[in-house]
Amino acid sequence: MQLGLNCIIAGIVSVILASCYHRPISSLFSLTAEFESGFVFYGLSGGGLLAGLGVVITVFGFIRSPCPSRNNRLIPSLITLIILILFFFMSLFSFFNSTDPQHISPNETVSV
């Protein structure tokens, strides 16, 4: 179960970095727009795969007979997981509220 929770935590961190902080990371490492889009794609894909693997491992850990002494070691991981989930929603909310819509002047055209 501990490995499953750690995989879920790593997946959430990857999704947070790829979805909310891809611009600061790409400017920190001087990535081009192509590499930035690749970072977002692979970050979201890898995070989803890690979190899915973590869910499967955790479910199989719960199916096995529980050991009472293991619950003490799971509490820090569960607290970390809950904090990361809250941080994800706060980051996502602030990301959507911080982006300024691009205003088009009357003489500009939009090409798709």
C-alpha positions, -999 to +999 in steps of 0.1 A: +000+000+000+028+024+008+042+020-028+008+026-042+003+058-022+038+070-033+029+064-069-003+084-065+017+112-049+042+112-077+014+112-103-003+142-087+030+161-085+036+154-122+001+166-131+004+198-110+038+207-126+025+199-161-008+216-159-002+247-137+035+254-137+046+246-173+053+282-182+076+289-153+094+256-158+098+262-195+112+297-189+135+284-162+150+258-186+146+280-217+124+255-235+109+262-269+072+261-274+075+226-289+093+212-259+069+230-236+039+213-252+058+180-250+065+186-213+028+192-207+018+161-227+043+138-211+037+153-177+000+147-179+003+113-194+030+101-170+011+115-141-020+098-151-002+065-156+016+068-122-016+077-104-035+048-120-008+024-112-008+037-076-046+032-074-042-004-086-014-012-061-033+004-033-065-015-040-046-048-041-029-038-008-063-032+008-076-066-006-048-084+012-052-091+049-044-058+067-016-057+092-023-034+122+012-021+125+013-009+089-014+018+095+010+039+115+033+042+085+005+051+061-007+081+080+021+105+068+016+094+032-022+099+035-017+134+050+008+142+021-018+129-004-046+150+010-024+181+011-013+176-025-049+172-037-058+204-020-028+221-035-037+208-069-072+224-067-058+257-053-032+258-081-058+250-108-082+276-095-054+303-093-042+293-128-076+298-144-082+331-126-047+345-133-047+342-170-057+375-187-079+371-218-062+384-249-082+414-261-083+419-299-081+455-311-108+465-336-084+464-366-070+429-359-082+396-374-082+362-360-068+334-381-074+298-371 
